């Protein structure tokens, strides 16, 4: 798989999550599944693994979670938020260099608990924030493949993307 195609996939999925995560929940669930499959592939397989395998496993996981979200009723938001938290917290802390002494997997479990609890309390806002953060992360990871940014620029662009996602999604009717 070419780096340009990989970047395009990440950026397109990131834009969809960033701008439409709450409105098209089943699509956001699929993107969360894709991100989970991608992350677990990178965690469990050697770095020399063909990137096409990342995409294939991500697509399979995305189809499964997106399909399940259609049938889980009110639990779908809570489950998807937990899985999103599982993926997002270590991704976010890792990009900020703040994983600390805890393992990436332990941070993922903490993220899952936070996502689930937040979805219990504020489902709509949890979806808006998680889809915006995940979208921004995917966009930045895709862009990083051909346009490397320094740490400070990455944080600023990431913050701007999340803010745009929150504003757009909070104004849309769903």
N, C-alpha and C positions, 0 to 999 in steps of 0.2 A: 504494500500500500504506500502510495506517495505521501510525503508530509503535507503537501498542499490539500489533498483529499481528506486526510485526517483532520487538518485544521478546519476545513470547510464543514465537515460533519459536526465538530465540536461547536463551532460558531453558530451554525444554523440551529442546533438543538438548544444552545444557550440563549439565542434570541427568542425562540419559541417559549422557553421557560420564563425568561425575563419579562416578556410582554403579555403572555397569555396563560400563565400558570394557574391562576385562580379561575379564569373563565372556562378554560378547557381542561378541567381537572384530570380527566382520563389521559390526556396527552402529557400533562405534567407527571402523572404517575408512571407513564411509560418512559419519560426522560429520567426520572429518578431510578427506575429499574435499569436503564442503560448505564447511568453513572455508577450504580452499584456493581453491575457486571464488569464494567471497565476497571473500577477501583480494585475489586477482588482479583481480577485477572492480573493486574500489576502487582498485587500483594503476594499472590500465591505462585506465580510463574516467574522464571528467570527474566532479567531485563533484556535478554537477547531474543525473546519471543517476538514473532512476527506481529506487527501492529494490527494486521487484518483480523487476527484472532481476538484482539481486544474489541474490535467493532462487532464481530459475529456474536461473541458472548454478551456484549452489551445489548445488541438488538434482541437476542433471545430473552434476556432478563427483562428488557423493556416491554416486550410483547406480553410476557407472563404477568408482570405487575400492572400494566395498562389494562389487560383483560380482566384481571382479578378486581381491579378498582371499580369496574362496571357492576360487579355483583356483590360487593361487600357492604353495601348500604352505608349507614353512618360510621361504621368502623373503618371504611376505606380511607377517610381523611386522617384518622388517627394512625393507621398502619403506614400510610404513605408518608406522613409527617415524621414518624419514628425512623423509617428507612432513610428519608431525606436527611434527618439529623445525624444518622449513622454515617452517611457519606460526607455531609457538609462540614461538621465540626473538625474532623482531622484534616480535611482539605484546607479549611480556612486557617487553622492553627499552624499547619505545616507551611503554608505559603507565607505566613507571618514569622516563621521561625520560632514558634512558641509552643511546640509540643511538650517541652519540658522533660521531666524524668519518666513520665507515663508513656506506655506503649501507644502506638497509633490505634491499635484495636481497642484499648481501654477508653481512649478519647471517643472512639466511634460509639461504644456502648453508652457513654455519658451523653453523647449527642442524640442517640436514639431515645433515651429516657426524656431528655429535654423536649425533643420534637413531639413525643407522645403527650406529655403533660401540657405543653402549650396548645396542642390541638384540642385537648379536652376543654381548656379554658377559653381560647379565642381562635376558633377554627379558621375563620376568614382571614384574619390578620396573620395567623401562622402560615397559611398557604401563600399569602402575598410575600411575606418576608423570606420564607424558605425558597420559593420559586425564584425570587429576585436574586438571592444570594447564590443559589445553584446556577442560575443563568449567567450571572456575572463571572462566576468561577469557570464555567465551560467556555465562555467567550474569551476570557483571559488565557486559559490553557491552550485554546486553539490559536489565538493570536501569537502566543509565545513561540509557537513552532516556526514562525517566519518573521516575527517582529519582536525580538527580545526587549523587554522593558526592565529597567532597574527596579529594585524593591520599592522605593518611594513612589515612582511613577505607577507601578502596578497597584499599590494601595490606593492612590488617588483615583486612578481610572476605575478600579473596582468599586470604590465608594460611590463614585458618580453613577456607574451602571446600576448599582443596587438602588440608589435614590430614584433614578429614572424608572426602574421597574416598579418600585413601590408607588410612585405617583401615578404612573399609567394604569396599573392594576387597581389602585384604590378608587380611581375615577370611572372605571369601566363598570357597566351594568352587567350583572350575571344572574 
